[in-house]
Amino acid sequence: MSNSNASQQKWHNKVSHVSQLGGIETSVLDNGLGRGSRIAWINTGSGLRYKILLDRGLDIADAFYNQHGLAWVSHTGVTPPHPFIYHGLDWLKTFTGGLLTTCGLSHVGGPEKDDYGERGLHGEIGNTPAEVISIIQPDIAAGQLEMSITASMLQTKVFGPTLELRRTISSTLGETTIRIRDEVINRGNTPAPHMLLYHFNLGYPLADEGADIVWKGQWQTRHKNLEYKIFNDQHNFRKCPPPLKMHNGTGEEVAFIDIEADDKGMATCGLHNADIGIALAFRFKKEQLPWLINWQHWGEGEYVTGIEPATHPPIGQAAARANNTLIFIEPGESNIYDVELEVLTQKDALDAFLKYGG
């Protein structure tokens, strides 16, 4: 579908309420660990539907295309925000996984402490509730088919720094695309350090044995002095393996990728499962997000791969400061980031996507 005249749509004069086709529905979970959490279900009417976590940085939990799940969801599922989880590895206690967990805004990487403060794993923003600014439903009578949620999340303390994440997530009725537009604004009065990583977590059945992990670029392992059984020149790390006992518990491997871009500066990556005939493609501007991280954790019952566009590899604020790559946003200024996800099913689109595999 497109935003054309309503009278040209097949459903003209046949639909009473937009919910017959799709739209946005907000609610509050009332059971289990997630009790009290605000959510919004986005139904695109194309087979793509996904759950936004209004209390956790406008991240995305479960997501589906028709009967097929796209996201990995951890044992905890959705939990309420814990804004003060910034010590050590506490972040993992409420890590939902989901299609998207945002990491940052000023630190991406393991826990650390230095003269500039203490920082827990992957920062604070994913545990920050949203102040919803707007919810826009499709207006089918007017032929306006876009739907969106815009919200603000504030990462702050007295004496600063103060960073605001203003996020809009949008889709179009009848299309299989999720658009994420982020603006990170320095609301303080001193330069603010900034790192950002989009922790997209793909799970069964999209991620399954034999599925193609699609990206192209020069890569390196996280720790060069360790022996890697997956990320090495003798192993096909671009195919999802069966569950691996060596990844039970804390087993994992990670690659940092200097992702290639096309002549328009756009990078493309994602996951393709030929058995179910779909791919999930990610597109973003390399100028905004020059790095891609591929996390592979194939544990039994914890079977997931992460496709993670980022401003930096997850080396932490201290290392980024030391190697002069740490971003600083000046007071009143902002950085913009755009990421698009699209479910692909048509052969020509799938063939074009697969060319991005290295």
C-alpha positions in Angstrom: 0.0 0.0 0.0 1.0 3.6 -0.3 -0.4 6.9 0.9 -2.6 7.4 -2.1 -6.2 8.4 -2.4 -8.4 6.4 -0.1 -10.9 5.7 -2.8 -8.2 3.7 -4.7 -7.7 1.2 -1.9 -9.3 -2.2 -2.0 -10.9 -1.7 1.3 -12.7 1.6 0.3 -16.2 1.7 1.7 -15.7 -1.8 3.4 -14.0 -0.9 6.7 -15.6 0.8 9.7 -12.6 1.1 12.0 -8.8 1.1 11.2 -8.2 -1.7 13.7 -9.8 -4.1 11.0 -6.6 -3.4 9.0 -4.0 -2.5 11.7 -2.8 0.4 13.8 -1.5 1.0 17.3 -2.9 -0.4 20.5 -1.5 0.6 23.9 -2.0 -1.4 27.1 -0.4 -2.3 30.5 0.8 -5.8 31.3 -0.9 -7.2 34.4 0.9 -10.5 35.1 4.3 -12.0 35.7 7.6 -10.2 35.9 6.4 -7.5 33.5 3.3 -6.5 35.5 2.7 -2.8 35.3 4.8 -2.2 32.2 3.3 0.0 29.5 3.4 -1.5 26.0 2.2 -0.7 22.5 1.4 -3.3 19.8 2.0 -2.1 16.3 0.1 -4.1 13.6 1.1 -3.1 10.1 -1.6 -5.1 8.4 1.0 -6.7 6.3 1.8 -9.7 8.5 4.4 -7.7 10.5 3.5 -6.8 14.1 5.7 -5.9 17.0 5.5 -4.9 20.6 7.1 -1.6 21.8 8.1 -1.2 25.4 7.1 2.3 26.5 8.8 1.9 29.9 12.1 0.7 28.5 13.4 3.3 26.1 10.9 2.6 23.4 12.7 -0.7 22.7 11.0 -3.6 20.8 10.2 -6.9 22.5 8.6 -9.7 20.5 8.0 -9.3 16.8 6.4 -11.5 14.1 5.9 -11.8 10.4 2.7 -13.9 9.9 3.3 -17.0 12.0 7.1 -16.6 12.2 8.8 -15.1 15.2 11.7 -12.7 14.4 13.1 -11.9 17.8 14.9 -13.7 20.6 13.3 -13.1 24.0 15.2 -14.0 27.1 14.0 -16.1 30.0 12.9 -12.9 31.9 10.7 -11.7 29.1 9.5 -8.1 29.6 10.4 -6.5 32.9 9.7 -3.1 34.4 12.5 -0.6 34.1 15.3 -0.5 36.7 16.8 2.9 36.1 19.6 2.5 38.6 21.1 -0.8 37.2 24.5 0.5 36.3 26.8 -1.6 38.4 28.8 -4.5 37.0 26.7 -7.0 35.0 23.4 -6.1 36.7 22.1 -5.1 33.3 21.8 -8.8 32.4 19.3 -9.4 35.1 16.6 -7.5 33.2 17.8 -8.0 29.7 14.7 -8.8 27.7 16.5 -9.3 24.5 13.6 -8.7 22.1 14.0 -7.4 18.6 15.8 -4.3 20.0 17.5 -3.3 23.2 19.2 0.1 23.0 22.7 0.5 24.6 24.2 3.8 25.6 23.8 6.8 25.6 27.2 7.5 27.0 28.7 4.0 27.4 28.6 0.8 25.3 30.6 -2.2 26.6 31.5 -4.0 29.8 31.5 -2.6 33.3 34.2 -0.1 34.2 35.2 2.6 36.6 37.6 5.5 36.2 38.1 9.2 37.1 34.9 10.0 35.1 32.7 7.6 37.1 31.3 4.1 37.3 29.6 2.5 34.3 27.7 -0.8 34.2 27.3 -3.1 31.2 25.9 -1.2 28.1 24.7 1.9 29.9 21.4 3.2 31.3 19.1 4.2 28.4 17.4 0.7 28.0 16.1 1.0 31.6 14.6 4.5 31.1 10.8 5.0 30.9 9.5 7.0 28.0 7.5 10.2 28.1 5.1 9.7 25.2 4.9 12.8 23.0 2.5 11.5 20.3 0.8 8.5 18.9 -0.4 8.9 15.3 -2.8 6.3 14.0 -3.4 5.7 10.3 -6.3 7.7 8.9 -7.7 5.5 6.2 -10.5 7.9 5.2 -7.8 10.5 4.3 -5.5 7.9 2.7 -2.9 8.6 5.4 -1.5 5.1 6.1 1.5 5.9 8.3 1.5 5.2 12.0 4.0 6.3 14.6 5.0 6.7 18.2 7.3 9.5 19.4 8.7 9.7 22.9 11.4 11.2 25.0 13.8 9.5 27.4 16.1 11.5 29.6 19.5 10.2 30.9 20.5 12.7 33.5 21.7 13.6 37.0 22.4 16.8 38.9 25.6 18.4 37.7 25.2 16.4 34.4 25.7 15.2 31.9 22.2 15.3 30.6 21.3 13.5 27.3 17.8 13.2 25.9 16.9 10.4 23.4 13.9 11.5 21.3 12.8 8.5 19.4 10.2 7.9 16.7 9.2 4.4 15.6 6.9 4.3 12.5 5.4 1.9 10.0 3.0 2.1 7.1 -0.2 0.2 6.8 0.3 -2.7 4.4 4.1 -2.5 4.4 6.7 -4.8 6.1 9.0 -2.1 7.4 9.9 -0.6 10.8 11.6 2.8 10.8 13.5 4.1 13.8 14.6 7.7 13.9 16.6 8.8 17.0 17.8 12.2 18.0 20.3 12.4 20.9 20.3 15.9 22.3 22.6 17.4 24.9 20.3 19.2 27.3 23.1 20.1 29.7 25.6 22.9 29.8 28.8 20.9 29.3 30.0 18.6 26.4 28.5 15.1 26.9 30.3 11.9 26.0 28.2 9.7 23.7 28.2 6.1 22.5 25.2 4.3 21.0 24.5 0.6 19.9 21.3 -1.0 18.6 21.3 -4.5 20.1 19.0 -6.3 17.6 18.4 -9.9 18.8 17.2 -12.4 16.3 15.8 -15.8 17.4 14.0 -18.9 16.2 12.4 -19.5 13.7 14.1 -16.7 11.8 17.4 -17.7 13.3 17.7 -21.4 12.7 20.2 -24.0 11.7 21.5 -23.1 8.1 20.1 -19.5 8.1 22.4 -17.0 6.4 24.0 -14.2 8.5 24.4 -11.4 6.0 27.0 -8.6 6.2 30.1 -7.5 4.4 33.2 -5.8 5.7 36.6 -6.2 7.4 36.2 -7.9 10.8 38.1 -8.6 13.9 37.4 -10.6 17.1 36.7 -8.9 20.4 39.9 -10.2 22.1 42.7 -11.0 19.7 44.6 -13.0 22.2 41.8 -15.6 22.7 41.1 -18.7 20.7 37.9 -18.4 18.7 36.1 -21.5 17.5 33.5 -19.6 15.4 35.1 -16.4 14.2 38.1 -17.8 12.3 39.1 -18.4 8.7 38.4 -22.1 8.9 34.8 -21.8 10.0 31.7 -20.6 8.2 30.5 -18.1 10.7 27.9 -16.8 8.3 25.6 -19.7 8.8 23.6 -20.4 12.0 24.8 -23.7 13.5 22.7 -26.1 15.6 22.6 -25.4 19.4 26.1 -25.6 20.8 27.0 -27.0 24.2 30.1 -24.9 24.3 27.8 -21.8 24.4 25.8 -23.0 27.4 26.2 -20.6 30.3 28.4 -17.7 29.3 29.6 -19.1 26.0 29.5 -16.6 23.1 31.6 -15.0 20.4 31.6 -11.5 19.0 33.0 -9.9 15.8 33.6 -6.2 15.3 32.9 -5.3 11.6 33.9 -2.2 9.6 30.8 -2.6 7.5 30.8 -1.8 3.8 28.4 0.8 2.4 27.1 1.3 -1.1 27.7 4.3 -3.3 25.0 6.2 -1.4 26.6 5.5 1.9 24.0 3.0 3.0 25.0 -0.2 4.8 22.8 -3.3 4.6 22.9 -6.5 6.7 20.6 -9.0 8.4 19.4 -12.6 8.5 17.9 -14.8 5.8 16.2 -18.1 6.4 15.5 -20.0 3.1 13.5 -22.7 4.8 10.7 -20.2 5.8 11.3 -17.9 2.8 12.0 -14.7 4.6 14.8 -12.3 5.4 15.0 -9.4 7.9 17.1 -6.7 6.4 18.7 -3.8 8.3 19.7 -0.5 6.5 21.5 2.5 8.0 23.9 5.2 7.1 27.5 4.3 7.7 28.3 7.9 8.4 26.0 7.7 11.4 26.7 4.2 12.5 30.1 3.1 11.1 30.4 -0.2 13.0 28.4 -3.5 13.0 28.8 -6.0 15.8 27.8 -9.7 15.2 27.1 -11.5 18.5 26.6 -15.2 18.3 25.3 -17.1 21.4 24.1 -20.6 20.3 23.5 -22.0 23.8 20.8 -24.7 24.3 17.6 -22.9 25.0 19.4 -19.5 24.5 19.8 -19.5 20.8 20.4 -16.1 19.4 22.5 -13.9 17.1 22.8 -10.2 17.5 23.0 -7.8 14.5 24.1 -4.5 16.1 24.8 -1.2 14.3 26.8 1.1 16.5 28.8 4.3 16.8 31.6 2.3 18.3 32.5 -1.3 19.0 31.5 -2.2 22.6 34.9 -1.3 24.0 33.6 1.0 26.7 33.8 4.7 27.3 37.3 4.6 28.9 38.8 2.8 25.8 37.0 5.1 23.4 38.2 8.1 25.3 41.8 6.8 25.3 41.8 6.1 21.5 40.2 9.5 20.8 37.1 8.0 19.2 34.6 9.0 22.0 31.9 11.3 20.6 31.2 14.5 22.5 27.9 16.4 21.9 28.0 20.1 22.6 25.3 21.8 24.8 22.2 22.3 22.7 23.4 20.2 19.8 22.3 16.8 18.7 23.1 13.7 16.7 20.6 12.0 14.4 20.4 8.2 13.7 18.1 6.4 11.2 17.7 2.6 11.1 15.2 0.7 8.9 14.2 -2.9 9.2 12.3 -4.7 6.4 10.9 -8.2 6.1 11.7 -9.5 2.6 9.8 -12.3 0.9 9.9 -11.8 -2.8 12.7 -13.6 -4.8 14.1 -10.5 -6.5 14.3 -8.6 -3.2 15.9 -11.7 -1.5 18.4 -12.1 -4.3 19.4 -8.4 -4.1 19.7 -8.7 -0.3 21.9 -11.8 -0.3 24.6 -9.9 -2.4 25.5 -8.1 0.8 26.8 -11.4 2.2 30.7 -11.2 2.2 
